[in-house]
């Protein structure tokens, strides 16, 4: 048997003229790996549209969903969860493991820890983002705090799923990139401060908890170039649309169908 789903992310729907997913689905399920829209109303409209096209949409937030709420990320998460809960056929995946046909879907945003490249200075990385996004020191460092929380959530959840008798396979989903080796080929990215905002170094510890080798795929977003690679039996894959009117985007965008043998 196989379990299949469509993978999409980084729709940045408020930067494109329109979003129409009619006749696009290739499976009953869809995974949305964050960065749907900064505008919460556009987010709701986009997820509602996707919920009309799929039997179930499994959604995790990206960083842009919190752009206008960085003063209180805790409140931002609560209102986001309450909002998504009202959308038919859409499941907000934070703190919500889903099991279908012996496959567990486990997701978190991931954020970043400012040390994806340990050779880049942490403080200067924070300063770069503060200047770029006009953030305070507390706002910028709050992302790191949430990143460690997300890593702990993923690590503990994978550990518990090792003994779950109804789970033979695990699909991990994060918004940010799960490991530096997935993006360190990008000459526009390496040796830049932006590299340290690509992912969460602590989240890699999740793999050490997979003692039963249940993890089959790790889906992610955030990085707007395509990645589809395999290492140690795990497929690492993204499918980002990207921001409209930028070189790192796909004007003609389609779902990527992922199949997992169960």
Secondary structure by P-SEA (a helix, b strand, c coil): cbbbbbbbccccccccccccccccccccbbbbcccccccaaaaaaaaaaaaaaccbbbbbbcccccccccccaaaaaaaaaaaaaacccccccccbbbbcccbbbbbccccccccccccccaaaaaaaaaaaacccccccaaaaaaaaaaaaaaaaaaaaacccccccbbbbbbccccccccccccccccccccccccccccccccccccccccccbbbbccccbbbbbccccbbbbbbbbccccccccccbbbbbbbbbcc
